[in-house]
Amino acid sequence: MCDQDHFEDDLQSFEARGMVTRRQFGVLLGAGMVMMLPKVTNAVAVTESDVTVMTPDGMADCYFVHPETGTAPGVLIWPDIFGLRPAFRQMGKRLAETGYSVLVVNPFYRVQPAPTAANGAATPIPEVLPLMQALTETTHMTDARAFVGWLDRQASVAGNRKVGTQGYCMGGPMAFRTAAAMPGRIGAVASFHGGGLVTDMPNSPHLQAAKAQAQMLVAIAANDDMRAPNDKNVLRETFAAANLPAEIEVYADAAHGWCPPDSGVYSELQAERAWSRLLELYGRALA
């Protein structure tokens, strides 16, 4: 579900130029410092803070960032398997600078506070896989209600505007299930290189999301499409049958994990294209 095929290629490139050692490269990736996201044009001033959200299973540590003045539509961000870390704080802040009140969550709060991956996106998948496997459809739903409910109690969140949610890797199904858990509140759902969106089970995330009245954006990595080439067709057919506006696209030159700036397969070109589609979706669905 989380592809690190290009990690060694990137490492060798840095080492060959004498820029960084193997250990330093891992530390930089973990800190989210290898790539910086492009600056937002006409960015608004924002306020950022670490917050704690009460859920049915305990207290979740999260990052909240919003415009300094006025109210803005709320957005809930579900990270990938490497969890809440500097790269996702950077992504959340950038979104807030375009005019949204953004909550980035630690989905693994039941086990430990963030950071939950020792070396960020350079952490070996087996080290963090148990964290993801401990989460279930039920935890996705209960967490979604708690996090959206928390957003709705914030003075910076526009209560008369729909909420958006976006997920990366394992966060894709969580974003889908957020729409199912809060069908009257979620107006837009975005999944970037999401894993497990389509299954053959009756509780498949794509079937649950189809019951909610939200606009959809699904950006699929090329190698994910190779593994499951029919998923895009199932998604298109399911959302069309439900009369849900949906943009389903395979990013031909992007590998799984291309969006977070600390990923070993980060592609600025494709990540910026996905970013532009996200802003278009939110501008339309959360207006």
N, C-alpha and C positions, 0 to 999 in steps of 0.2 A: 504493500500500500504506500510506502514511502521509499522512493527510488534515490539511491546515492551513487549511481553508476559513475557519475562524473567527478566525484570527490577526488579520486586519485589523479585524474587528469589535471584538475585545477591545482592540486598540491604540487605536482611535478613542474607545472608551468611557473609557479611562484618560486620553487626551489631553484630551478634552472637559472632564474634571473637573480639569484642571491638575495631575494627580498624577504624571505621568511623561512623558518625551519618548520619541520613537521609539527612539532609541539606548538609553536606559535600560531601556525595556521589554524589548528583546532581551537585554540583559545580565541582567536579573532572571530572565527565562525560562531563560536558559542556566545560571544559578546554582540553579535550582530553588526560587526564593524567592517566586514570585507566590502560590502556594497552599501552605499547610501542612496536612498530613494531620491528621485528628482524633486526639487522644491515646487510647492504649489504656487501658481500664479495668483496674485491678489489674495494671498492667504490671510484669513482672519486670525486675530490673536486668540489664543486658547488658554484654558486652565486645565491642568492635569493633576491627578492625585491617585494614590493607592487607596482602594476602598475594600470593605468587607461586606459581602452580601449573605444574608441568612437564607438558607435553603432547608428543605425537610431533613437533609442529612448532615447539616452542620454549617460552618461559616466558610464561605468561598472567598479567597483573595483574588482581587481583580484590579484592573487598571481602567480609570475613567477619565476621559478627556472631552472637553466641550468648548464652544465659543465663550469668550469672557462675558459677553452681553447677550441679552435676548434669549429666545428659546429656539430649539432646532429639533428636527426629527431624530428619534433615537435609533441607534444601530447596535446590534449585538454581534460581536465577532467571536467565532469559535476557531481556535488555533489548530494547527496540525498536531501530529503525535509528539512533537518536541515541546509543546506547551507554550505557556505565557513566558515571553523572554524579550530582550531588547528589540529584536527584529519586529515582533508584533506590536510592541509599544510604538515603534516608529510608524508602522502601518496604520495603527489606530489614530495617532496624532495627525498624520497626514490627512486622513479622512475628516477629522474634526476641523482641520484648517479650511476645508471646503464647505463647512457649514452643517456639521452633524454632531450630535451628542453620542459619544461612542463608548461602549463598555466592552473591553477585551477580557475574557475570563480565563481562569485557571481551571480546566475541566477535571483536573486530578486533585482537587483540594481535599478530597476524602482521605487521600494517602499522605500528601505533603504539600506545603506551600510552594509556590514558584520561587526559583526555577526548578523544574522537575527533570530536566535533561542536563547532565553534567557539562556537556560541551555543546549545548545548543543543537543546531542542525547537523553537527559533526558527530553527535552521539550515536553509537551503534544501535541499530533498531532493536536487537534483542534486549537491550538494557531498558527500553521504555515500552516495549510491547505489552508486558503485563499490566501497565497502567491503562492502556487502551482497552485491553480485554476485560478489565474489571467493570467497564461501563456497559450499560444495557439500554434497551429501548426505554425502560422505565426511568432510568436516571436521566436520559436525554430529555424526556418530557417534563419531569419534575424540575430539573434545572432550568429548562427553558421558561417555564412559568415563573420561577423565582427571579430569574435575571430580568425578564421583560417587566415583571411586576415592580422590581426595584427601579428600573429605568423610568417607569411611569410615575414614580413618586419624587423624581428629581425636578427641581425648579427649572433646570435648563432644558428639559425635554418638552417638546410641543405635544401636549395631550390631544390636540385636534388633528394631528398628522399621524399617518400610519408609521409603524416601526419596520425597519429593514433588518435582515440578518444575513450574514455571510460566513461560510466555512471553508476550510482548507484541509485537504487530505481527509482524515477521519472526521473533521469538522463539517464536511459536506452533508452526510446523513444527519448530523445534529441540526444543521440549518433547516433541512427539509422537515425534520420532526418538530422544530420550533414552530413552523407554520401550522403543522397539524395540531400542536398543543394550544396555540393561540390563534385560531382561524379567523377571528374577527379583528385581530389587532395587527397581524403581520401583513404588510403590503407588498414586500419584495423579498425574494430569496435568491442568493447567489452562491454557487458552489464552484470552487476552483481546484482542479485536479482532485475532486472528491472521490473517495473509495467506498464501494459498497452502496451506491445509490440505488442500484437495481439488483434485486434478488428474486428468487422464485418463491419466497414466503409471502403469506397474506399480509404480513406487517412490513413489507418492503418499504423503505423510506420514500420511494417514488410514488407508491400507491397512497401513502399517508399524506404526502404533500399535495397530491392531486385533489384532495378533499377540501383544501383550504383555498381561499380566494386571493391568492398572491401572484404577482408577476414573477417569472422565473428567468434566471440566467445560469446556464451550466457550461462552464469552460472545461473541456476535456483534454488531457495531455495525449500526445500522439502515441506514446507507448502504452498508456492505459487503453486507448482505442484499439490497439493491436491485440491486447489481451482479451478484450470484451467488445468486439466490433459491433455487436447488435444493441448494446446498451443505448447508444444515441438514438436508434430507431424506436426503441421501447419508450424512451423519455418523450420523444416528439409525439408519438402516437397517444401516449397516456395523457399528456397535457393538452393536446388538441381535443381529445374526447371530452376532457373536463372544461373546455373553453377557457383555458388559462393561457395568457400571453407568455410565450417561452422562446428564449433564444438558446439554442443548443449548438455548440460549435466545437469542433476538434481543432486544437491549435497545433498545426502540422509540424512546426519546428520546435515544439516545447516538450520537455520531458516532465514526468511526474515530479511536482515540487517546484515548478519554475517561478512561482510568485514571491515567496518570502525572500528578502534580500540577503539572508544568511545561508540560503540553501546552496549546496554544491552544484545544483543545476539551474540556479537563478539565471533568467534571461530578461534583461532590462527591456528589450524590444517587445517581447511577448507579454511581459508583465505589465508594461505600459498600455498595451492594447487591451488587456483584460481590465486594467484600471479605468480606461476610458469607457468601456462598456458598462462597468459597475456604476460610474457616475451618471451615465445616461439612464440606466435603470432606476436609480434612486431619484434622479431629477424628475422622472416621469411618474413613478409609483408612489413617492412619498411627498409629492407636492401638495 
